[in-house]
């Protein structure tokens, strides 16, 4: 028993430690990396499927309707005029924003 403890303390890098590090990497992948990649892919698909006339919400919270689509930008009509936004600034479709559950914060 004591000999085993001394061998482990001497710096033996056993298969148990390799398995533990492998499991940690696997958990990290499934809980951190994979959801972020999926979210990014869904956002890119959403932006490519937008068309003229769709109502959208920008990341700044501006609601408007798409008037024109270019390679990298959208021309969005708001109440008082028109604004050009980069495609990456589009957050979600307005109908999704209206149907989203309200955010509740506790004070």
C-alpha positions as CSV (number, residue, x, y, z in Angstrom):
1,X,0.0,0.0,0.0
2,X,2.7,2.5,1.0
3,X,4.8,1.4,-2.0
4,X,2.0,2.2,-4.4
5,X,1.5,5.6,-2.8
6,X,5.2,6.3,-3.1
7,X,5.3,5.2,-6.8
8,X,2.4,7.5,-7.6
9,X,4.0,10.4,-5.8
10,X,7.2,9.8,-7.7
11,X,5.6,11.1,-10.9
12,X,4.2,8.1,-12.6
13,X,1.9,9.2,-15.4
14,X,-0.6,6.4,-15.5
15,X,-3.5,5.5,-17.8
16,X,-6.0,6.7,-15.2
17,X,-4.7,10.2,-15.5
18,X,-4.8,10.0,-19.3
19,X,-8.4,8.9,-19.1
20,X,-9.3,11.7,-16.7
21,X,-7.7,14.3,-19.0
22,X,-9.5,12.8,-22.0
23,X,-12.9,12.9,-20.2
24,X,-12.3,16.5,-19.2
25,X,-11.5,17.4,-22.8
26,X,-14.7,15.5,-24.0
27,X,-16.9,17.4,-21.5
28,X,-15.3,20.7,-22.5
29,X,-16.1,20.0,-26.1
30,X,-19.7,19.0,-25.6
31,X,-20.5,21.8,-23.2
32,X,-18.5,24.7,-24.5
33,X,-17.3,24.3,-28.1
34,X,-20.1,22.4,-29.8
35,X,-23.0,24.6,-28.7
36,X,-21.0,27.7,-29.9
37,X,-20.3,26.2,-33.3
38,X,-23.9,25.2,-33.7
39,X,-25.1,28.7,-32.7
40,X,-22.7,30.3,-35.2
41,X,-23.8,28.0,-38.0
42,X,-27.5,28.7,-37.2
43,X,-26.9,32.5,-37.2
44,X,-25.1,32.3,-40.6
45,X,-27.9,30.3,-42.1
46,X,-30.5,32.7,-40.7
47,X,-28.7,35.7,-42.3
48,X,-28.3,34.0,-45.7
49,X,-32.1,33.2,-45.7
50,X,-33.2,36.8,-45.1
51,X,-35.0,38.5,-48.0
52,X,-36.3,41.9,-48.9
53,X,-39.3,42.9,-46.8
54,X,-38.4,40.8,-43.7
55,X,-38.7,42.5,-40.4
56,X,-35.5,42.2,-38.3
57,X,-33.9,43.3,-35.0
58,X,-30.3,44.4,-34.9
59,X,-27.8,43.6,-32.1
60,X,-28.3,47.2,-31.0
61,X,-32.1,46.6,-30.6
62,X,-33.2,48.6,-33.7
63,X,-36.3,47.2,-35.3
64,X,-36.8,47.7,-39.0
65,X,-37.7,46.2,-42.4
66,X,-35.1,45.1,-45.0
67,X,-35.3,47.3,-48.1
68,X,-32.1,46.1,-49.9
69,X,-29.6,43.3,-49.6
70,X,-26.0,43.6,-50.7
71,X,-23.0,41.3,-50.4
72,X,-22.1,42.4,-46.9
73,X,-24.8,44.9,-45.9
74,X,-28.5,45.4,-45.4
75,X,-30.4,48.6,-46.0
76,X,-33.1,48.7,-43.2
77,X,-36.0,51.1,-43.1
78,X,-36.9,52.4,-39.7
79,X,-39.6,55.0,-38.6
80,X,-37.6,58.1,-39.5
81,X,-35.5,56.9,-42.4
82,X,-33.1,54.3,-43.7
83,X,-29.9,52.9,-42.1
84,X,-27.3,50.6,-43.7
85,X,-26.2,47.7,-41.4
86,X,-23.5,45.1,-41.7
87,X,-24.9,41.6,-42.0
88,X,-23.3,40.6,-38.8
89,X,-25.3,43.2,-37.0
90,X,-28.6,41.4,-37.6
91,X,-29.7,39.6,-34.4
92,X,-33.0,37.9,-35.2
93,X,-36.2,38.2,-37.1
94,X,-38.7,40.6,-35.5
95,X,-41.5,38.0,-35.2
96,X,-39.1,35.8,-33.2
97,X,-38.3,38.9,-31.0
98,X,-42.0,39.5,-30.4
99,X,-42.6,35.9,-29.5
100,X,-39.6,35.5,-27.2
101,X,-40.3,35.2,-23.5
102,X,-39.6,38.3,-21.5
103,X,-36.3,38.6,-19.7
104,X,-36.8,38.7,-15.9
105,X,-34.1,40.1,-13.7
106,X,-34.0,39.9,-10.0
107,X,-33.0,43.0,-8.0
